[in-house]
Amino acid sequence: MATENNNILEKLEGLIARFEEVSTLITDPNVIADQARYVKLTKEYKDLSEIMRVRKEYVDALNGYEEAKQLLLTESDPEMKEMAREEANLCEERIPQLEEEIKLLLVPADPQDDRNAVLEIRGGTGGDEAAIFAGDLFRMYAKYCESKGWRMEVSSASEGAAGGYKEIICSVTGDKVYGTLKYESGVHRVQRVPATETQGRVHTSAASVAVLPEAEAFDVEINEGEIKWDTFRSSGAGGQNVNKVESGVRLRYNWRNPNTGEVQEILIECTETRDQPKNKERALSRLRTFIYDKEHQKYIDDIAAKRKTMVSTGDRSAKIRTYNYPQGRITDHRINYTIYNLSAFMDGDIQDCIDQLIVAENTERMKESEL
């Protein structure tokens, strides 16, 4: 136990000087003036503050344990001895818990975890039923986001002929949104009797989910002068404004991929508000996120190459979960997680599954960091 304590304290020792340095830097007017650097440093300060808090508690527990043991050896008063024994037991129980907490805090976090996210859901194989299932997934995430107190805004949607969505894209704003929802990226498969099926046969359909970290204005360089804008009339649910005002916007931008050198035309449409400037702002935000995601794909691939089982992955074509309606069963294939509460799950009760994925991912990352 003593060696373990020394190892952990050694790792923490090196962070004390960095914490003091960052504390000074974030009050420097030159740093505050450099918005990108200031944001990065305040995030680092927040993370280091948490490590310093747990370090203090850990050192106090180690000292408390040593003092209590010393008292047990030297004290003759039975009451004092009993108090020392209780203190030693408490500290002995708390020390390993704090060690686990510190190990997790020392694992390099994904720098994108604190970001907001763009959630894209698309119906895959299975025609009308796939679009209906994409609609069910959208409702599931909407309910989950509501339970977390996050704000969800639809930026574009294309409805399916029999209901649901061929494609729906929305932004999700809140605390650690990307770090929580990133595990949902991949292909979701459903097995059930579709509403359109007359013979009562079970069909298998699929929808794909992509969760992208939302880019900040200074994350990517866009030459706004090269953006081609079109406006068009949004179709909608009736009312005097529909088809009279050109509130929908379409953006075209030629982007060169720095990883491959290829030039790609990006086309983004935004129709969700009747306010053209707002739609322009949202289309720009989606353009930034799209480019940021593409430019960071190399970073995601590098992580994927390092890991053996990959819980959260850059591969959005991987089948991650099956929703079996006849058996009321949900199976997450990455961690062999199976539960039989499908209706609650589809009502947004997905936290337990996400928690299990986070634990599996953290275990992998701790192995990687040799903690």
Number of C-alpha atoms within 10 A of each C-alpha: 8 7 8 11 15 11 13 17 16 11 13 16 13 10 15 15 11 14 19 12 12 17 18 10 17 18 11 12 10 12 15 16 10 10 12 14 14 19 14 12 18 16 14 16 20 13 15 21 15 12 22 17 10 17 21 11 15 24 15 14 21 18 13 18 22 14 14 22 17 13 18 19 10 9 14 10 9 10 10 14 18 15 14 22 17 13 18 23 14 14 21 15 12 16 20 15 12 17 18 12 15 22 17 17 15 19 17 10 14 10 11 17 17 18 20 25 28 27 27 22 27 25 27 22 15 17 15 22 31 27 30 25 27 32 24 17 23 25 16 19 23 19 19 19 19 13 12 13 12 17 13 19 14 17 21 19 20 13 16 19 13 13 16 24 26 24 22 22 21 20 21 24 19 16 15 15 23 25 20 18 23 23 20 22 24 23 23 25 22 23 17 19 17 20 11 10 12 8 8 11 10 15 13 18 25 25 27 25 27 22 27 24 25 27 22 14 13 10 13 15 10 17 10 9 7 11 14 12 13 12 17 16 16 19 15 12 6 8 7 7 15 15 14 11 16 18 24 23 25 17 18 16 20 15 16 13 13 10 11 8 9 9 12 11 10 14 13 18 22 26 27 21 16 17 14 19 13 17 22 21 13 21 22 19 17 23 22 20 22 19 20 19 18 15 16 14 15 13 12 17 13 12 14 17 11 10 15 8 14 17 21 22 20 21 16 16 14 15 18 21 22 20 23 18 16 11 12 14 17 23 19 17 14 16 17 8 13 14 12 15 13 19 13 11 21 19 16 19 17 16 14 10 18 15 12 13 21 17 12 17 18 17 15 17 17 15 11 12 12 9 15
